Amino acid sequence: MIKKKVLLTRIFPKLATQLLEDAGYEVIAWDQEQPMPYDEMIKVAQSCNALFCTLTDKIDVAFLNRCSHLNIITQFAVGYDNIAIAEATKLGIPIGYAPNAMNEATADIAFGLMIATARKMFFMNQKIKNGQWGSFDPVGHLGLELKGKKLGILGLGRIGMVMAKRCKGAYDMEILYHNRSSNEKAEKEFGAKRVDFDTLIAKSDVISVHCALTPETRGIFNKSVFDRMKSTALFINTARGGIHNEGDLIHAIQNGDIWGAGLDVTNPEPMKPDNPLLTMENVCVLPHIGSATITARNEMARMGATNIISFYEEGKVPYIVNPEAF
């Protein structure tokens, strides 16, 4: 029996390769730190049976049509906005992903950014590095306290639930959320209240974004929205940079329309080093490291490999985006 070939487009945790090879698959792995070039990915994928990719890989309509022979594609991520899902479904290619693997890790980043932004931690750390730690200033660089404040969550799903639990437990925050459907578990456990989007942005002291990037959410946080938020509000985005308009966010903070922002995602990525957000007192930015824990990344690798192995051995994909592809 000829071994099935699996293309890994990045240097993924060794667990992925180990599981695939132990199951009898031939692994073709990209071994450079930089993402695999688009044309190279197409070229190599044309001689493979399965693809193990990530968010930086453009799996668009053109790619799928040139690699329509692929039996399965699995994503090293919980998001999949880099993949033309409708086209993959049309071609009968199931798309796997890694839900739940990074819930705790990403919620930690959102929670940490909220605290760091409220207390201007990144800016104050930089002042030390710049030799600007002066004498005690009773009214200098004052931050915000979070206890009892209102947390507004856009997208109260898996990660949003963990964030809500942290904020309720640590600061007894009131939880507001905006979803397409009710989250009865959150309402029972945290006393969460479902509100419309306008109420969410007007009433929340902290807005934490945990929704998917869709045509409806792309650019939803723009000048109009920032204008309607509290001037003391924090904007936290650990979901996708495309959900906020970065120019409008810069203007909102410079103009005092909102108090500050904590970002693990930017628009575009990577952020340029001269971006004004990086020198703002009330802003904390991280380079998209929400899932960057040993536990989360190994679980993402395990889920991706399991999707491929289960597909070939059992005819099903345990963690699937488009079951209709079957």
C-alpha positions in Angstrom: 0.0 0.0 0.0 1.4 3.4 -1.0 1.7 5.8 1.9 -0.5 8.9 1.9 1.5 12.1 1.8 0.7 14.9 4.1 2.1 18.4 3.6 2.8 20.5 6.7 3.2 24.1 5.7 5.1 25.3 8.8 7.3 24.0 11.5 4.6 22.7 13.7 5.0 21.0 17.1 6.8 17.6 16.7 3.7 15.9 18.0 2.0 16.4 14.7 4.7 14.7 12.7 5.1 11.9 15.3 1.4 11.0 15.2 1.2 11.0 11.5 4.4 9.0 10.9 3.5 6.5 13.7 0.2 6.0 11.8 2.1 5.2 8.6 1.8 8.5 6.7 4.7 10.2 4.8 5.2 13.7 6.1 6.5 16.5 3.8 7.3 19.4 6.1 8.3 23.0 5.3 11.4 23.6 7.4 11.8 27.4 7.1 10.8 29.9 9.8 9.1 32.1 7.2 5.7 31.0 5.8 5.7 28.7 2.8 5.4 30.8 -0.4 2.0 30.5 -2.1 3.3 29.1 -5.4 5.6 26.7 -3.6 2.7 25.5 -1.5 0.7 24.8 -4.6 3.6 23.0 -6.3 4.3 20.7 -3.3 0.6 20.1 -2.5 0.0 18.8 -6.0 2.0 15.7 -5.1 0.4 15.2 -1.7 -2.9 13.8 -0.5 -3.6 16.0 2.6 -2.7 19.5 3.7 -1.9 20.6 7.3 -1.9 24.4 7.2 -2.4 27.5 9.3 -3.8 31.0 9.3 -0.9 32.6 7.3 -1.5 30.2 4.4 -3.9 31.5 1.7 -6.1 28.6 0.8 -8.2 30.6 -1.7 -10.4 29.5 -4.7 -7.4 29.5 -7.0 -5.4 27.2 -4.7 -8.3 24.8 -4.2 -8.9 24.5 -7.9 -5.3 23.8 -8.6 -5.2 21.3 -5.7 -8.7 19.9 -6.0 -7.3 16.4 -5.6 -6.6 16.9 -1.9 -8.6 14.5 0.2 -8.6 16.7 3.4 -7.3 20.0 4.6 -6.8 20.6 8.3 -6.1 23.9 10.0 -3.6 24.5 12.9 -6.0 27.1 14.4 -9.6 27.6 15.6 -10.2 30.2 12.9 -10.4 29.5 9.2 -11.0 32.8 7.5 -7.9 32.1 5.3 -9.7 29.2 3.6 -12.4 29.5 0.9 -14.8 27.2 2.8 -17.6 27.4 0.2 -15.3 26.3 -2.6 -13.7 23.5 -0.6 -17.2 22.2 0.2 -18.2 22.4 -3.5 -15.1 20.3 -4.3 -15.9 17.8 -1.6 -12.8 18.7 0.5 -13.5 18.5 4.3 -11.8 21.2 6.4 -10.6 20.3 9.8 -9.7 22.8 12.6 -8.8 22.9 16.3 -11.7 24.2 18.4 -11.2 24.4 22.2 -7.5 23.8 22.1 -6.6 27.4 22.9 -9.6 28.6 25.0 -7.6 29.0 28.3 -4.5 30.4 26.6 -6.3 33.0 24.6 -8.5 34.0 27.5 -5.3 34.5 29.6 -4.0 36.9 27.0 -7.3 38.9 26.9 -7.4 39.0 30.7 -3.8 40.0 30.9 -4.2 42.7 28.2 -7.2 44.1 30.1 -5.2 44.5 33.3 -2.0 45.7 31.5 -4.0 48.4 29.6 -5.9 49.5 32.6 -2.6 50.1 34.5 -0.5 51.3 31.5 2.0 48.5 32.2 3.7 48.3 28.8 4.3 52.1 28.7 5.6 52.3 32.2 8.0 49.4 31.6 9.3 51.2 28.6 9.9 54.3 30.7 12.3 52.3 32.9 14.2 51.1 29.8 14.4 54.7 28.6 15.9 55.8 31.9 12.8 57.8 32.8 11.9 56.3 36.2 11.9 59.6 38.1 10.6 60.5 41.6 7.2 59.7 42.9 4.4 61.6 41.1 1.1 61.6 43.1 -0.9 62.4 40.0 1.2 60.9 37.2 0.2 58.0 34.9 -2.9 57.0 36.8 -4.7 53.9 35.7 -8.2 52.4 36.1 -9.5 49.8 38.6 -11.6 47.0 37.3 -13.6 45.7 40.3 -17.3 45.9 39.7 -17.0 47.3 36.2 -19.1 46.1 33.2 -17.4 43.7 30.8 -19.0 43.6 27.3 -18.2 40.5 25.2 -18.8 40.4 21.5 -19.0 36.7 20.8 -19.6 34.8 24.0 -18.5 31.4 22.8 -15.7 29.1 24.1 -13.0 31.7 24.7 -15.5 34.4 25.7 -16.8 32.0 28.4 -13.4 31.6 29.9 -12.8 35.3 29.8 -16.1 35.9 31.5 -15.3 33.4 34.2 -12.0 35.1 35.0 -13.5 38.6 35.1 -16.4 37.5 37.2 -14.2 35.6 39.7 -11.4 38.1 40.0 -13.3 41.4 39.8 -16.9 40.6 40.2 -17.6 42.3 36.9 -21.1 42.5 35.4 -21.2 40.5 32.2 -23.0 41.9 29.1 -22.8 40.1 25.8 -23.9 40.3 22.2 -24.5 37.0 20.3 -26.7 35.9 17.5 -28.2 33.4 20.1 -28.5 33.3 23.8 -25.8 31.7 26.0 -27.9 30.1 28.8 -24.9 28.6 30.5 -23.3 32.1 30.9 -26.5 33.6 32.0 -26.9 30.9 34.7 -23.3 30.8 35.9 -22.2 34.4 35.6 -25.5 36.3 35.5 -24.6 37.4 32.0 -27.1 39.6 30.2 -27.6 39.4 26.4 -28.0 42.9 24.9 -28.0 44.4 21.4 -24.8 45.7 19.9 -25.6 49.4 20.6 -26.3 48.7 24.3 -23.1 46.6 24.5 -20.8 49.4 23.3 -22.6 52.2 25.2 -22.8 50.5 28.6 -19.5 48.5 28.8 -16.4 49.6 30.6 -14.4 47.0 28.9 -15.2 45.6 25.4 -13.5 42.2 24.8 -13.8 40.8 21.2 -14.1 37.0 20.8 -16.1 36.6 17.6 -15.1 35.2 14.3 -14.1 37.4 11.4 -17.0 37.4 9.0 -18.4 39.9 6.4 -20.7 41.1 9.2 -17.9 41.7 11.8 -15.2 42.9 9.5 -14.4 46.5 10.5 -17.4 46.6 12.9 -15.3 48.6 15.4 -15.0 51.9 13.5 -15.2 55.6 14.2 -18.9 55.5 14.6 -18.7 52.7 17.2 -15.7 54.2 19.1 -17.6 57.5 19.3 -20.4 55.8 21.1 -18.3 54.0 23.6 -17.5 55.4 27.1 -14.6 57.8 27.2 -13.2 55.6 30.0 -13.7 52.3 28.1 -11.0 49.8 27.2 -11.1 48.0 23.9 -9.6 44.5 24.0 -9.2 42.4 20.7 -7.7 38.9 20.8 -9.8 37.6 17.9 -8.9 39.0 14.5 -7.4 42.4 13.6 -9.8 42.8 10.7 -12.6 43.3 13.2 -11.4 46.8 14.1 -10.4 49.7 11.8 -7.0 50.5 13.1 -6.9 54.1 11.8 -10.2 54.8 13.6 -8.9 53.1 16.7 -5.8 55.4 16.7 -7.9 58.5 16.3 -10.3 57.4 19.0 -7.5 57.0 21.6 -5.7 60.2 20.5 -9.0 62.1 20.7 -10.0 60.7 24.1 -13.1 59.0 22.7 -12.0 55.8 24.5 -9.5 55.3 27.2 -7.2 52.7 25.7 -6.8 49.4 23.9 -5.1 46.0 24.4 -4.5 44.1 21.2 -3.1 40.7 20.4 -4.3 41.1 16.8 -3.7 44.0 14.5 -4.8 45.2 11.1 -2.6 44.5 9.2 -0.3 41.9 10.6 2.5 42.2 11.3 2.2 45.7 12.6 4.8 48.2 11.4 7.2 49.3 14.1 6.3 53.0 13.6 2.6 52.4 14.3 1.4 55.2 16.6 -0.3 52.7 18.9 3.1 51.4 20.0 4.0 54.6 21.7 0.6 55.4 23.3 0.5 55.4 27.1 -2.9 53.6 27.2 -2.2 50.9 24.6 -0.7 47.4 25.0 0.1 45.4 21.8 1.2 41.8 21.5 2.2 39.9 18.3 -0.7 37.5 18.0 0.4 35.0 20.7 -3.0 34.0 22.0 -2.4 30.3 21.5 1.3 30.4 22.3 1.5 28.0 25.2 3.1 24.5 25.1 -0.2 22.9 26.1 -2.3 24.8 23.5 0.0 24.3 20.6 0.5 20.6 21.3 -3.3 20.1 21.5 -3.7 22.0 18.1 -1.1 19.6 16.6 -2.8 16.6 18.1 -6.2 17.7 16.8 -4.9 18.4 13.3 -3.1 15.0 13.0 -6.2 13.3 14.4 -8.4 14.9 11.8 -6.2 13.4 9.0 -5.8 10.0 10.6 -9.4 9.6 11.4 -10.4 10.7 7.9 -8.5 8.0 6.3 -9.0 5.3 8.9 -12.7 5.9 9.9 -14.1 8.1 7.1 -14.8 11.0 9.4 -13.2 14.2 10.6 -13.6 14.7 14.4 -13.2 18.5 14.3 -14.8 19.6 11.1 -15.8 23.0 9.7 -17.9 21.8 6.8 -19.5 18.4 7.4 -21.6 19.0 4.2 -18.4 18.3 2.2 -19.2 14.6 2.7 
